[in-house]
Amino acid sequence: MAFLNQWAYIGGSIILILIGLFGVLTRRNLIKIVVSIGIMDTGVNLLLVSLGYINGGLAPILTATNPTNNLNFVDPLPQALVLTAIVIGVAILALALSIVIKIYENNNTLQIDELRGLKL
Amino acid sequence: MRFRDYLSLFLVIILGFIIFQAFDGTIDNGLNIKQFGEVNLSERTSIHYINKDVNNESTQIIYNESKNPESGSANYVTSIIANYRALDTLGEITVLFIAAAGLAFVLGDHNKNNAFASDASFIVKIGVKILFPLLFLLGIYIIIHGHLTPGGGFQGGAVIATAILLKFLAYKDYKLNHTGLTILESFAGISFLIIGLIGLYTDGSFLTNFLANGTIGTLFSAGVIPIIYILIGIKVGAELSGIISNLINA
């Protein structure tokens, strides 16, 4: 269990990044490539958040039950960075999907090896 | 599986091993990365955000008692996003704006038909009619309480965009007023800049908090943080709704 506690978050998010990278490298369908990029995005976000975790740490918000700044709060900085990264990830995925839609309208295919100029 | 797949698998595993080495806190790799959960916050920059003493001003922060702390937000993540690192946030909403503008540019005109052939069923339509105002209200609540509770402009804006998406799913002919969305977006973005410039004029640095901070933990506190977060909420909500509308009408 100690191994799991230590590596479930960092190891798991690294594995997510690698699954996404493997998908980008091997899939032929444009939609599947975009989904793989989304998986990589999620993995990076999880990795960043888990770097700021502290054992037994509290959510970094002052409330009536956690009233002072001397308590054991987790690192708020990675959370702030990831918060904006998630929204930007959504926007980037939408932009990628719009390009995929245009490619399908122009070529009637989503397979990258059937697209002209990208033959392998 | 062809040869290329095996090669990709091999490369990915090697890359994974390298990344794993970087984050393995048991190995001294010069990066000073601790084991999971063993982080010592006093060695990091964040301790200054937690204690609100970046300018060496305050020492003890008590919820509902401390008056005029350095950054008045009870939510530390919000105090970083909308105050300490507000310039980063300005850049990030610019990235969001450029992505939304690029999407609208790539997809072209948005007067084509909805992707759905017919309206959703009666039950879905009535359900959306009940859910839409509640979801919209929840989004506004999350935005306004961004400096007190988990949430804020980005999350609340996403919730509002979800409400708009429900409308699109239920009604085949639902259309958004893109001119109004553009005006909302531009208003929010320009107001963000103007708030930054007012801070530059009064206190000598861009995006400084120029209002009184008040008592930490009350709704009307934290100076410009709620105003900035409301503007971010408007901008994110309008932009994500525009993205949804453009993608559905593509």
Interface residues (C-beta under 8 A of the other chain):
Chain A: N5 Q6 W7 Y9 I10 G11 I14 I15 I17 L18 L21 F22 L25 T26 L47 S50 L51 G52 Y53 I54 N55 A59 P60 I61 L62 T63 A64 N66 P67 T68 N69 N70 F73 D75 P76 L77 Q79 A80 L83 T84 I86 V87 I88 V90 A91 I92 A94 L95 L97 S98 I99 I101 K102
Chain B: R4 D5 S8 L9 L11 V12 I13 L15 G16 I19 F20 F23 I33 Q35 F36 G37 E38 V39 L41 R44 T45 S46 Y49 I50 N51 K52 Q60 I61 I62 Y63 N64 A74 N75 Y76 V77 I80 I81 R85 D88 T89 E92 V95 L96 A99 A100 G102 L103 V106 L107 L148 T149 P150 G152 F154 Q155 G157 A158 I216 G217 V236 E239 L240 I243 N246 L247 A250
